[in-house]
Amino acid sequence: MNDLELNKIQQHWDTLISSAIAWAPKVITAVISALLIYLIGAWMIRMIKKLVEKAFKNVIWKHHYSFSF
């Protein structure tokens, strides 16, 4: 009886390990994709912020000097 239970436990561990090996490439790909999406998104947000700041500086500068004449 004890040998049968031990075999079942070993079979479960073998199944877990083979599943982990099968899913590892998918998990690694998902983590790398998420990291790239985060980095690219953060870069895009920084670039948009800089462009908006420049646009508003130009608008405010033109607005200020157009009324000062």
PDB file of N, H, CA, C and O in Angstrom:
ATOM      1  N   MET A   1       0.821  -1.188   0.000  1.00  0.00           N
ATOM      2  CA  MET A   1       0.000   0.000   0.000  1.00  0.00           C
ATOM      3  C   MET A   1       0.869   1.257   0.000  1.00  0.00           C
ATOM      4  O   MET A   1       0.610   2.203  -0.744  1.00  0.00           O
ATOM      5  N   ASN A   2       1.883   1.254   0.829  1.00  0.00           N
ATOM      6  H   ASN A   2       2.093   0.485   1.433  1.00  0.00           H
ATOM      7  CA  ASN A   2       2.774   2.400   0.918  1.00  0.00           C
ATOM      8  C   ASN A   2       3.506   2.628  -0.395  1.00  0.00           C
ATOM      9  O   ASN A   2       3.730   3.769  -0.798  1.00  0.00           O
ATOM     10  N   ASP A   3       3.877   1.540  -1.061  1.00  0.00           N
ATOM     11  H   ASP A   3       3.694   0.613  -0.734  1.00  0.00           H
ATOM     12  CA  ASP A   3       4.569   1.633  -2.345  1.00  0.00           C
ATOM     13  C   ASP A   3       3.655   2.236  -3.409  1.00  0.00           C
ATOM     14  O   ASP A   3       4.117   2.994  -4.263  1.00  0.00           O
ATOM     15  N   LEU A   4       2.377   1.910  -3.366  1.00  0.00           N
ATOM     16  H   LEU A   4       2.002   1.295  -2.672  1.00  0.00           H
ATOM     17  CA  LEU A   4       1.407   2.446  -4.326  1.00  0.00           C
ATOM     18  C   LEU A   4       1.250   3.953  -4.134  1.00  0.00           C
ATOM     19  O   LEU A   4       1.203   4.698  -5.112  1.00  0.00           O
ATOM     20  N   GLU A   5       1.169   4.404  -2.895  1.00  0.00           N
ATOM     21  H   GLU A   5       1.207   3.799  -2.100  1.00  0.00           H
ATOM     22  CA  GLU A   5       1.048   5.836  -2.610  1.00  0.00           C
ATOM     23  C   GLU A   5       2.305   6.582  -3.040  1.00  0.00           C
ATOM     24  O   GLU A   5       2.222   7.687  -3.576  1.00  0.00           O
ATOM     25  N   LEU A   6       3.455   5.989  -2.807  1.00  0.00           N
ATOM     26  H   LEU A   6       3.523   5.092  -2.371  1.00  0.00           H
ATOM     27  CA  LEU A   6       4.710   6.600  -3.204  1.00  0.00           C
ATOM     28  C   LEU A   6       4.792   6.731  -4.721  1.00  0.00           C
ATOM     29  O   LEU A   6       5.277   7.738  -5.236  1.00  0.00           O
ATOM     30  N   ASN A   7       4.315   5.707  -5.437  1.00  0.00           N
ATOM     31  H   ASN A   7       3.921   4.889  -5.018  1.00  0.00           H
ATOM     32  CA  ASN A   7       4.301   5.773  -6.900  1.00  0.00           C
ATOM     33  C   ASN A   7       3.365   6.870  -7.405  1.00  0.00           C
ATOM     34  O   ASN A   7       3.674   7.549  -8.384  1.00  0.00           O
ATOM     35  N   LYS A   8       2.221   7.043  -6.738  1.00  0.00           N
ATOM     36  H   LYS A   8       1.970   6.491  -5.943  1.00  0.00           H
ATOM     37  CA  LYS A   8       1.290   8.102  -7.136  1.00  0.00           C
ATOM     38  C   LYS A   8       1.911   9.480  -6.921  1.00  0.00           C
ATOM     39  O   LYS A   8       1.784  10.371  -7.760  1.00  0.00           O
ATOM     40  N   ILE A   9       2.582   9.636  -5.783  1.00  0.00           N
ATOM     41  H   ILE A   9       2.685   8.911  -5.101  1.00  0.00           H
ATOM     42  CA  ILE A   9       3.238  10.919  -5.499  1.00  0.00           C
ATOM     43  C   ILE A   9       4.329  11.189  -6.523  1.00  0.00           C
ATOM     44  O   ILE A   9       4.464  12.313  -7.008  1.00  0.00           O
ATOM     45  N   GLN A  10       5.106  10.170  -6.853  1.00  0.00           N
ATOM     46  H   GLN A  10       4.997   9.257  -6.459  1.00  0.00           H
ATOM     47  CA  GLN A  10       6.171  10.330  -7.846  1.00  0.00           C
ATOM     48  C   GLN A  10       5.576  10.664  -9.205  1.00  0.00           C
ATOM     49  O   GLN A  10       6.136  11.475  -9.943  1.00  0.00           O
ATOM     50  N   GLN A  11       4.459  10.056  -9.542  1.00  0.00           N
ATOM     51  H   GLN A  11       4.004   9.398  -8.943  1.00  0.00           H
ATOM     52  CA  GLN A  11       3.800  10.323 -10.822  1.00  0.00           C
ATOM     53  C   GLN A  11       3.309  11.780 -10.877  1.00  0.00           C
ATOM     54  O   GLN A  11       3.407  12.435 -11.915  1.00  0.00           O
ATOM     55  N   HIS A  12       2.787  12.271  -9.765  1.00  0.00           N
ATOM     56  H   HIS A  12       2.707  11.739  -8.922  1.00  0.00           H
ATOM     57  CA  HIS A  12       2.341  13.666  -9.723  1.00  0.00           C
ATOM     58  C   HIS A  12       3.511  14.630  -9.896  1.00  0.00           C
ATOM     59  O   HIS A  12       3.401  15.624 -10.614  1.00  0.00           O
ATOM     60  N   TRP A  13       4.630  14.333  -9.237  1.00  0.00           N
ATOM     61  H   TRP A  13       4.719  13.526  -8.654  1.00  0.00           H
ATOM     62  CA  TRP A  13       5.814  15.182  -9.388  1.00  0.00           C
ATOM     63  C   TRP A  13       6.330  15.139 -10.820  1.00  0.00           C
ATOM     64  O   TRP A  13       6.719  16.170 -11.369  1.00  0.00           O
ATOM     65  N   ASP A  14       6.336  13.968 -11.424  1.00  0.00           N
ATOM     66  H   ASP A  14       6.020  13.131 -10.979  1.00  0.00           H
ATOM     67  CA  ASP A  14       6.780  13.851 -12.815  1.00  0.00           C
ATOM     68  C   ASP A  14       5.880  14.654 -13.750  1.00  0.00           C
ATOM     69  O   ASP A  14       6.358  15.306 -14.679  1.00  0.00           O
ATOM     70  N   THR A  15       4.568  14.600 -13.493  1.00  0.00           N
ATOM     71  H   THR A  15       4.180  14.070 -12.739  1.00  0.00           H
ATOM     72  CA  THR A  15       3.622  15.364 -14.299  1.00  0.00           C
ATOM     73  C   THR A  15       3.847  16.860 -14.117  1.00  0.00           C
ATOM     74  O   THR A  15       3.807  17.616 -15.087  1.00  0.00           O
ATOM     75  N   LEU A  16       4.084  17.292 -12.879  1.00  0.00           N
ATOM     76  H   LEU A  16       4.116  16.677 -12.091  1.00  0.00           H
ATOM     77  CA  LEU A  16       4.333  18.700 -12.601  1.00  0.00           C
ATOM     78  C   LEU A  16       5.594  19.181 -13.305  1.00  0.00           C
ATOM     79  O   LEU A  16       5.596  20.249 -13.918  1.00  0.00           O
ATOM     80  N   ILE A  17       6.644  18.414 -13.224  1.00  0.00           N
ATOM     81  H   ILE A  17       6.642  17.546 -12.727  1.00  0.00           H
ATOM     82  CA  ILE A  17       7.910  18.798 -13.847  1.00  0.00           C
ATOM     83  C   ILE A  17       7.781  18.850 -15.364  1.00  0.00           C
ATOM     84  O   ILE A  17       8.280  19.781 -15.996  1.00  0.00           O
ATOM     85  N   SER A  18       7.123  17.869 -15.949  1.00  0.00           N
ATOM     86  H   SER A  18       6.718  17.112 -15.436  1.00  0.00           H
ATOM     87  CA  SER A  18       6.976  17.880 -17.412  1.00  0.00           C
ATOM     88  C   SER A  18       6.083  19.038 -17.858  1.00  0.00           C
ATOM     89  O   SER A  18       6.313  19.625 -18.915  1.00  0.00           O
ATOM     90  N   SER A  19       5.068  19.369 -17.059  1.00  0.00           N
ATOM     91  H   SER A  19       4.881  18.892 -16.200  1.00  0.00           H
ATOM     92  CA  SER A  19       4.222  20.528 -17.384  1.00  0.00           C
ATOM     93  C   SER A  19       5.014  21.825 -17.274  1.00  0.00           C
ATOM     94  O   SER A  19       4.877  22.715 -18.114  1.00  0.00           O
ATOM     95  N   ALA A  20       5.831  21.930 -16.251  1.00  0.00           N
ATOM     96  H   ALA A  20       5.943  21.207 -15.569  1.00  0.00           H
ATOM     97  CA  ALA A  20       6.650  23.132 -16.075  1.00  0.00           C
ATOM     98  C   ALA A  20       7.621  23.296 -17.234  1.00  0.00           C
ATOM     99  O   ALA A  20       7.838  24.408 -17.715  1.00  0.00           O
ATOM    100  N   ILE A  21       8.205  22.189 -17.683  1.00  0.00           N
ATOM    101  H   ILE A  21       8.028  21.285 -17.292  1.00  0.00           H
ATOM    102  CA  ILE A  21       9.119  22.246 -18.822  1.00  0.00           C
ATOM    103  C   ILE A  21       8.376  22.639 -20.087  1.00  0.00           C
ATOM    104  O   ILE A  21       8.904  23.387 -20.910  1.00  0.00           O
ATOM    105  N   ALA A  22       7.169  22.147 -20.248  1.00  0.00           N
ATOM    106  H   ALA A  22       6.740  21.539 -19.579  1.00  0.00           H
ATOM    107  CA  ALA A  22       6.381  22.470 -21.442  1.00  0.00           C
ATOM    108  C   ALA A  22       5.943  23.934 -21.446  1.00  0.00           C
ATOM    109  O   ALA A  22       5.906  24.565 -22.503  1.00  0.00           O
ATOM    110  N   TRP A  23       5.614  24.477 -20.280  1.00  0.00           N
ATOM    111  H   TRP A  23       5.645  23.965 -19.422  1.00  0.00           H
ATOM    112  CA  TRP A  23       5.121  25.848 -20.194  1.00  0.00           C
ATOM    113  C   TRP A  23       6.223  26.887 -20.058  1.00  0.00           C
ATOM    114  O   TRP A  23       5.959  28.076 -20.242  1.00  0.00           O
ATOM    115  N   ALA A  24       7.438  26.483 -19.746  1.00  0.00           N
ATOM    116  H   ALA A  24       7.652  25.517 -19.597  1.00  0.00           H
ATOM    117  CA  ALA A  24       8.531  27.435 -19.511  1.00  0.00           C
ATOM    118  C   ALA A  24       8.748  28.396 -20.679  1.00  0.00           C
ATOM    119  O   ALA A  24       8.852  29.599 -20.441  1.00  0.00           O
ATOM    120  N   PRO A  25       8.822  27.928 -21.930  1.00  0.00           N
ATOM    121  CA  PRO A  25       9.028  28.886 -23.029  1.00  0.00           C
ATOM    122  C   PRO A  25       7.887  29.907 -23.144  1.00  0.00           C
ATOM    123  O   PRO A  25       8.128  31.072 -23.460  1.00  0.00           O
ATOM    124  N   LYS A  26       6.666  29.478 -22.892  1.00  0.00           N
ATOM    125  H   LYS A  26       6.471  28.531 -22.636  1.00  0.00           H
ATOM    126  CA  LYS A  26       5.528  30.399 -22.971  1.00  0.00           C
ATOM    127  C   LYS A  26       5.600  31.451 -21.872  1.00  0.00           C
ATOM    128  O   LYS A  26       5.335  32.630 -22.109  1.00  0.00           O
ATOM    129  N   VAL A  27       5.958  31.020 -20.678  1.00  0.00           N
ATOM    130  H   VAL A  27       6.173  30.063 -20.485  1.00  0.00           H
ATOM    131  CA  VAL A  27       6.055  31.953 -19.557  1.00  0.00           C
ATOM    132  C   VAL A  27       7.199  32.942 -19.783  1.00  0.00           C
ATOM    133  O   VAL A  27       7.044  34.139 -19.540  1.00  0.00           O
ATOM    134  N   ILE A  28       8.330  32.449 -20.241  1.00  0.00           N
ATOM    135  H   ILE A  28       8.456  31.477 -20.439  1.00  0.00           H
ATOM    136  CA  ILE A  28       9.472  33.328 -20.515  1.00  0.00           C
ATOM    137  C   ILE A  28       9.125  34.331 -21.605  1.00  0.00           C
ATOM    138  O   ILE A  28       9.454  35.512 -21.490  1.00  0.00           O
ATOM    139  N   THR A  29       8.465  33.871 -22.659  1.00  0.00           N
ATOM    140  H   THR A  29       8.199  32.912 -22.752  1.00  0.00           H
ATOM    141  CA  THR A  29       8.057  34.771 -23.736  1.00  0.00           C
ATOM    142  C   THR A  29       7.080  35.825 -23.222  1.00  0.00           C
ATOM    143  O   THR A  29       7.182  36.993 -23.597  1.00  0.00           O
ATOM    144  N   ALA A  30       6.150  35.436 -22.380  1.00  0.00           N
ATOM    145  H   ALA A  30       6.067  34.487 -22.075  1.00  0.00           H
ATOM    146  CA  ALA A  30       5.180  36.389 -21.831  1.00  0.00           C
ATOM    147  C   ALA A  30       5.863  37.439 -20.961  1.00  0.00           C
ATOM    148  O   ALA A  30       5.519  38.619 -21.032  1.00  0.00           O
ATOM    149  N   VAL A  31       6.820  37.026 -20.145  1.00  0.00           N
ATOM    150  H   VAL A  31       7.099  36.067 -20.087  1.00  0.00           H
ATOM    151  CA  VAL A  31       7.526  37.970 -19.275  1.00  0.00           C
ATOM    152  C   VAL A  31       8.348  38.949 -20.110  1.00  0.00           C
ATOM    153  O   VAL A  31       8.345  40.149 -19.838  1.00  0.00           O
ATOM    154  N   ILE A  32       9.044  38.449 -21.113  1.00  0.00           N
ATOM    155  H   ILE A  32       9.047  37.474 -21.334  1.00  0.00           H
ATOM    156  CA  ILE A  32       9.845  39.322 -21.980  1.00  0.00           C
ATOM    157  C   ILE A  32       8.934  40.285 -22.743  1.00  0.00           C
ATOM    158  O   ILE A  32       9.260  41.464 -22.878  1.00  0.00           O
ATOM    159  N   SER A  33       7.810  39.799 -23.236  1.00  0.00           N
ATOM    160  H   SER A  33       7.545  38.841 -23.126  1.00  0.00           H
ATOM    161  CA  SER A  33       6.867  40.670 -23.953  1.00  0.00           C
ATOM    162  C   SER A  33       6.333  41.759 -23.033  1.00  0.00           C
ATOM    163  O   SER A  33       6.265  42.924 -23.425  1.00  0.00           O
ATOM    164  N   ALA A  34       5.959  41.396 -21.831  1.00  0.00           N
ATOM    165  H   ALA A  34       6.014  40.450 -21.512  1.00  0.00           H
ATOM    166  CA  ALA A  34       5.440  42.384 -20.882  1.00  0.00           C
ATOM    167  C   ALA A  34       6.500  43.434 -20.555  1.00  0.00           C
ATOM    168  O   ALA A  34       6.184  44.619 -20.449  1.00  0.00           O
ATOM    169  N   LEU A  35       7.740  43.013 -20.395  1.00  0.00           N
ATOM    170  H   LEU A  35       7.996  42.051 -20.481  1.00  0.00           H
ATOM    171  CA  LEU A  35       8.821  43.950 -20.108  1.00  0.00           C
ATOM    172  C   LEU A  35       9.044  44.905 -21.276  1.00  0.00           C
ATOM    173  O   LEU A  35       9.210  46.108 -21.076  1.00  0.00           O
ATOM    174  N   LEU A  36       9.047  44.375 -22.483  1.00  0.00           N
ATOM    175  H   LEU A  36       8.911  43.398 -22.646  1.00  0.00           H
ATOM    176  CA  LEU A  36       9.223  45.226 -23.660  1.00  0.00           C
ATOM    177  C   LEU A  36       8.067  46.208 -23.820  1.00  0.00           C
ATOM    178  O   LEU A  36       8.281  47.378 -24.135  1.00  0.00           O
ATOM    179  N   ILE A  37       6.858  45.738 -23.605  1.00  0.00           N
ATOM    180  H   ILE A  37       6.685  44.787 -23.348  1.00  0.00           H
ATOM    181  CA  ILE A  37       5.690  46.622 -23.701  1.00  0.00           C
ATOM    182  C   ILE A  37       5.796  47.742 -22.664  1.00  0.00           C
ATOM    183  O   ILE A  37       5.500  48.898 -22.964  1.00  0.00           O
ATOM    184  N   TYR A  38       6.213  47.403 -21.462  1.00  0.00           N
ATOM    185  H   TYR A  38       6.453  46.463 -21.219  1.00  0.00           H
ATOM    186  CA  TYR A  38       6.371  48.409 -20.409  1.00  0.00           C
ATOM    187  C   TYR A  38       7.434  49.436 -20.785  1.00  0.00           C
ATOM    188  O   TYR A  38       7.210  50.640 -20.663  1.00  0.00           O
ATOM    189  N   LEU A  39       8.593  48.959 -21.241  1.00  0.00           N
ATOM    190  H   LEU A  39       8.775  47.980 -21.340  1.00  0.00           H
ATOM    191  CA  LEU A  39       9.688  49.874 -21.586  1.00  0.00           C
ATOM    192  C   LEU A  39       9.318  50.778 -22.753  1.00  0.00           C
ATOM    193  O   LEU A  39       9.567  51.983 -22.709  1.00  0.00           O
ATOM    194  N   ILE A  40       8.732  50.211 -23.784  1.00  0.00           N
ATOM    195  H   ILE A  40       8.530  49.233 -23.820  1.00  0.00           H
ATOM    196  CA  ILE A  40       8.344  51.008 -24.951  1.00  0.00           C
ATOM    197  C   ILE A  40       7.243  52.001 -24.570  1.00  0.00           C
ATOM    198  O   ILE A  40       7.266  53.153 -25.006  1.00  0.00           O
ATOM    199  N   GLY A  41       6.287  51.561 -23.765  1.00  0.00           N
ATOM    200  H   GLY A  41       6.268  50.626 -23.411  1.00  0.00           H
ATOM    201  CA  GLY A  41       5.221  52.455 -23.322  1.00  0.00           C
ATOM    202  C   GLY A  41       5.755  53.610 -22.490  1.00  0.00           C
ATOM    203  O   GLY A  41       5.338  54.754 -22.670  1.00  0.00           O
ATOM    204  N   ALA A  42       6.667  53.317 -21.592  1.00  0.00           N
ATOM    205  H   ALA A  42       7.005  52.388 -21.446  1.00  0.00           H
ATOM    206  CA  ALA A  42       7.253  54.370 -20.754  1.00  0.00           C
ATOM    207  C   ALA A  42       8.036  55.357 -21.616  1.00  0.00           C
ATOM    208  O   ALA A  42       7.970  56.566 -21.389  1.00  0.00           O
ATOM    209  N   TRP A  43       8.768  54.854 -22.593  1.00  0.00           N
ATOM    210  H   TRP A  43       8.821  53.873 -22.776  1.00  0.00           H
ATOM    211  CA  TRP A  43       9.522  55.726 -23.506  1.00  0.00           C
ATOM    212  C   TRP A  43       8.569  56.607 -24.300  1.00  0.00           C
ATOM    213  O   TRP A  43       8.812  57.804 -24.454  1.00  0.00           O
ATOM    214  N   MET A  44       7.479  56.020 -24.807  1.00  0.00           N
ATOM    215  H   MET A  44       7.281  55.047 -24.681  1.00  0.00           H
ATOM    216  CA  MET A  44       6.517  56.790 -25.587  1.00  0.00           C
ATOM    217  C   MET A  44       5.856  57.879 -24.733  1.00  0.00           C
ATOM    218  O   MET A  44       5.643  58.996 -25.204  1.00  0.00           O
ATOM    219  N   ILE A  45       5.538  57.554 -23.497  1.00  0.00           N
ATOM    220  H   ILE A  45       5.711  56.647 -23.114  1.00  0.00           H
ATOM    221  CA  ILE A  45       4.928  58.547 -22.610  1.00  0.00           C
ATOM    222  C   ILE A  45       5.894  59.705 -22.367  1.00  0.00           C
ATOM    223  O   ILE A  45       5.485  60.866 -22.379  1.00  0.00           O
ATOM    224  N   ARG A  46       7.177  59.394 -22.144  1.00  0.00           N
ATOM    225  H   ARG A  46       7.509  58.451 -22.133  1.00  0.00           H
ATOM    226  CA  ARG A  46       8.166  60.459 -21.949  1.00  0.00           C
ATOM    227  C   ARG A  46       8.269  61.345 -23.185  1.00  0.00           C
ATOM    228  O   ARG A  46       8.338  62.569 -23.068  1.00  0.00           O
ATOM    229  N   MET A  47       8.281  60.734 -24.368  1.00  0.00           N
ATOM    230  H   MET A  47       8.225  59.740 -24.463  1.00  0.00           H
ATOM    231  CA  MET A  47       8.392  61.518 -25.600  1.00  0.00           C
ATOM    232  C   MET A  47       7.159  62.393 -25.802  1.00  0.00           C
ATOM    233  O   MET A  47       7.282  63.551 -26.200  1.00  0.00           O
ATOM    234  N   ILE A  48       5.983  61.854 -25.533  1.00  0.00           N
ATOM    235  H   ILE A  48       5.884  60.913 -25.210  1.00  0.00           H
ATOM    236  CA  ILE A  48       4.752  62.635 -25.677  1.00  0.00           C
ATOM    237  C   ILE A  48       4.746  63.801 -24.685  1.00  0.00           C
ATOM    238  O   ILE A  48       4.341  64.910 -25.035  1.00  0.00           O
ATOM    239  N   LYS A  49       5.188  63.557 -23.465  1.00  0.00           N
ATOM    240  H   LYS A  49       5.517  62.657 -23.181  1.00  0.00           H
ATOM    241  CA  LYS A  49       5.249  64.633 -22.472  1.00  0.00           C
ATOM    242  C   LYS A  49       6.178  65.752 -22.941  1.00  0.00           C
ATOM    243  O   LYS A  49       5.855  66.932 -22.804  1.00  0.00           O
ATOM    244  N   LYS A  50       7.335  65.376 -23.497  1.00  0.00           N
ATOM    245  H   LYS A  50       7.597  64.418 -23.608  1.00  0.00           H
ATOM    246  CA  LYS A  50       8.270  66.391 -23.983  1.00  0.00           C
ATOM    247  C   LYS A  50       7.657  67.181 -25.124  1.00  0.00           C
ATOM    248  O   LYS A  50       7.787  68.405 -25.165  1.00  0.00           O
ATOM    249  N   LEU A  51       6.997  66.510 -26.044  1.00  0.00           N
ATOM    250  H   LEU A  51       6.892  65.517 -26.011  1.00  0.00           H
ATOM    251  CA  LEU A  51       6.371  67.205 -27.167  1.00  0.00           C
ATOM    252  C   LEU A  51       5.267  68.138 -26.700  1.00  0.00           C
ATOM    253  O   LEU A  51       5.148  69.257 -27.198  1.00  0.00           O
ATOM    254  N   VAL A  52       4.461  67.689 -25.751  1.00  0.00           N
ATOM    255  H   VAL A  52       4.558  66.780 -25.347  1.00  0.00           H
ATOM    256  CA  VAL A  52       3.381  68.527 -25.226  1.00  0.00           C
ATOM    257  C   VAL A  52       3.951  69.736 -24.495  1.00  0.00           C
ATOM    258  O   VAL A  52       3.447  70.849 -24.645  1.00  0.00           O
ATOM    259  N   GLU A  53       4.997  69.522 -23.706  1.00  0.00           N
ATOM    260  H   GLU A  53       5.407  68.617 -23.584  1.00  0.00           H
ATOM    261  CA  GLU A  53       5.623  70.646 -23.009  1.00  0.00           C
ATOM    262  C   GLU A  53       6.173  71.665 -23.999  1.00  0.00           C
ATOM    263  O   GLU A  53       5.999  72.868 -23.804  1.00  0.00           O
ATOM    264  N   LYS A  54       6.829  71.206 -25.049  1.00  0.00           N
ATOM    265  H   LYS A  54       6.970  70.229 -25.207  1.00  0.00           H
ATOM    266  CA  LYS A  54       7.350  72.122 -26.065  1.00  0.00           C
ATOM    267  C   LYS A  54       6.209  72.862 -26.748  1.00  0.00           C
ATOM    268  O   LYS A  54       6.295  74.068 -26.978  1.00  0.00           O
ATOM    269  N   ALA A  55       5.150  72.146 -27.068  1.00  0.00           N
ATOM    270  H   ALA A  55       5.080  71.166 -26.881  1.00  0.00           H
ATOM    271  CA  ALA A  55       4.017  72.779 -27.741  1.00  0.00           C
ATOM    272  C   ALA A  55       3.401  73.854 -26.862  1.00  0.00           C
ATOM    273  O   ALA A  55       3.103  74.945 -27.346  1.00  0.00           O
ATOM    274  N   PHE A  56       3.205  73.570 -25.579  1.00  0.00           N
ATOM    275  H   PHE A  56       3.447  72.683 -25.186  1.00  0.00           H
ATOM    276  CA  PHE A  56       2.612  74.557 -24.688  1.00  0.00           C
ATOM    277  C   PHE A  56       3.559  75.713 -24.409  1.00  0.00           C
ATOM    278  O   PHE A  56       3.108  76.846 -24.241  1.00  0.00           O
ATOM    279  N   LYS A  57       4.868  75.451 -24.357  1.00  0.00           N
ATOM    280  H   LYS A  57       5.233  74.531 -24.494  1.00  0.00           H
ATOM    281  CA  LYS A  57       5.819  76.549 -24.184  1.00  0.00           C
ATOM    282  C   LYS A  57       5.744  77.484 -25.375  1.00  0.00           C
ATOM    283  O   LYS A  57       5.757  78.703 -25.210  1.00  0.00           O
ATOM    284  N   ASN A  58       5.666  76.923 -26.579  1.00  0.00           N
ATOM    285  H   ASN A  58       5.655  75.932 -26.714  1.00  0.00           H
ATOM    286  CA  ASN A  58       5.566  77.752 -27.779  1.00  0.00           C
ATOM    287  C   ASN A  58       4.258  78.519 -27.803  1.00  0.00           C
ATOM    288  O   ASN A  58       4.240  79.694 -28.169  1.00  0.00           O
ATOM    289  N   VAL A  59       3.176  77.885 -27.424  1.00  0.00           N
ATOM    290  H   VAL A  59       3.191  76.930 -27.126  1.00  0.00           H
ATOM    291  CA  VAL A  59       1.876  78.554 -27.419  1.00  0.00           C
ATOM    292  C   VAL A  59       1.868  79.668 -26.384  1.00  0.00           C
ATOM    293  O   VAL A  59       1.412  80.774 -26.675  1.00  0.00           O
ATOM    294  N   ILE A  60       2.356  79.402 -25.196  1.00  0.00           N
ATOM    295  H   ILE A  60       2.727  78.503 -24.959  1.00  0.00           H
ATOM    296  CA  ILE A  60       2.378  80.413 -24.135  1.00  0.00           C
ATOM    297  C   ILE A  60       3.318  81.547 -24.523  1.00  0.00           C
ATOM    298  O   ILE A  60       2.992  82.714 -24.309  1.00  0.00           O
ATOM    299  N   TRP A  61       4.470  81.228 -25.085  1.00  0.00           N
ATOM    300  H   TRP A  61       4.735  80.279 -25.258  1.00  0.00           H
ATOM    301  CA  TRP A  61       5.428  82.246 -25.493  1.00  0.00           C
ATOM    302  C   TRP A  61       4.825  83.138 -26.567  1.00  0.00           C
ATOM    303  O   TRP A  61       4.922  84.361 -26.474  1.00  0.00           O
ATOM    304  N   LYS A  62       4.200  82.548 -27.591  1.00  0.00           N
ATOM    305  H   LYS A  62       4.121  81.554 -27.667  1.00  0.00           H
ATOM    306  CA  LYS A  62       3.567  83.328 -28.653  1.00  0.00           C
ATOM    307  C   LYS A  62       2.398  84.128 -28.099  1.00  0.00           C
ATOM    308  O   LYS A  62       2.195  85.281 -28.478  1.00  0.00           O
ATOM    309  N   HIS A  63       1.634  83.520 -27.207  1.00  0.00           N
ATOM    310  H   HIS A  63       1.799  82.583 -26.899  1.00  0.00           H
ATOM    311  CA  HIS A  63       0.477  84.182 -26.615  1.00  0.00           C
ATOM    312  C   HIS A  63       0.934  85.380 -25.776  1.00  0.00           C
ATOM    313  O   HIS A  63       0.314  86.442 -25.836  1.00  0.00           O
ATOM    314  N   HIS A  64       1.979  85.227 -25.017  1.00  0.00           N
ATOM    315  H   HIS A  64       2.482  84.365 -24.968  1.00  0.00           H
ATOM    316  CA  HIS A  64       2.484  86.284 -24.159  1.00  0.00           C
ATOM    317  C   HIS A  64       2.985  87.455 -24.999  1.00  0.00           C
ATOM    318  O   HIS A  64       2.658  88.606 -24.710  1.00  0.00           O
ATOM    319  N   TYR A  65       3.763  87.178 -26.017  1.00  0.00           N
ATOM    320  H   TYR A  65       4.029  86.243 -26.251  1.00  0.00           H
ATOM    321  CA  TYR A  65       4.338  88.261 -26.811  1.00  0.00           C
ATOM    322  C   TYR A  65       3.329  88.853 -27.797  1.00  0.00           C
ATOM    323  O   TYR A  65       3.521  89.980 -28.252  1.00  0.00           O
ATOM    324  N   SER A  66       2.284  88.142 -28.131  1.00  0.00           N
ATOM    325  H   SER A  66       2.129  87.226 -27.761  1.00  0.00           H
ATOM    326  CA  SER A  66       1.296  88.725 -29.042  1.00  0.00           C
ATOM    327  C   SER A  66       0.466  89.787 -28.328  1.00  0.00           C
ATOM    328  O   SER A  66      -0.026  90.712 -28.973  1.00  0.00           O
ATOM    329  N   PHE A  67       0.299  89.673 -27.003  1.00  0.00           N
ATOM    330  H   PHE A  67       0.698  88.921 -26.479  1.00  0.00           H
ATOM    331  CA  PHE A  67      -0.456  90.667 -26.270  1.00  0.00           C
ATOM    332  C   PHE A  67       0.416  91.789 -25.727  1.00  0.00           C
ATOM    333  O   PHE A  67      -0.111  92.811 -25.286  1.00  0.00           O
ATOM    334  N   SER A  68       1.701  91.631 -25.745  1.00  0.00           N
ATOM    335  H   SER A  68       2.129  90.801 -26.103  1.00  0.00           H
ATOM    336  CA  SER A  68       2.554  92.661 -25.147  1.00  0.00           C
ATOM    337  C   SER A  68       2.846  93.787 -26.118  1.00  0.00           C
ATOM    338  O   SER A  68       3.421  94.798 -25.715  1.00  0.00           O
ATOM    339  N   PHE A  69       2.473  93.652 -27.379  1.00  0.00           N
ATOM    340  H   PHE A  69       2.006  92.830 -27.706  1.00  0.00           H
ATOM    341  CA  PHE A  69       2.770  94.724 -28.344  1.00  0.00           C
ATOM    342  C   PHE A  69       1.793  95.811 -28.235  1.00  0.00           C
ATOM    343  O   PHE A  69       1.882  96.797 -28.966  1.00  0.00           O
TER     344      PHE A  69
END
